[in-house]
């Protein structure tokens, strides 16, 4: 028997159509949440242009979600760099302005 036959599944609805997907044990809720997010994105695109086929709507939704993800990654990276610079400045201020201050490594 294959592993796919014993893996949990979740039924999701995308643009009014039902799909069943296999997923890792305990991950059903995450799959359903992702499907709801995708369905909302697809519904928004479909509402704007009802002439588009479901494949085109799916691709546009995927591109929009990929764009959101990349924007989030870029923002987090920028924030991490800012935090690193602030931390470096704080460390420099503490070592240069505190007489007798020694870092824990000293």
TAHUDA-V519314 format. One line per field, one symbol per residue. phi: phi as a letter, one per 30 degrees, with the letter a starting at -180 (. if undefined). burial: # if it has 16 or more other ideal C-beta (glycine too) atoms within 10 Angstrom, else .. A space follows every 50 residues. Layout:
phi->???
burial->???
This chain:
phi->.ddddcddbbcbcbhicdbcbdadeiceddddddddddddddddddddbd dddddddddddddddddedddddddddddddddddddddddddddcccdi dbdedd
burial->.........#.#.#........#....#..##.##..##.##..##.... ......##.##....................................... ......
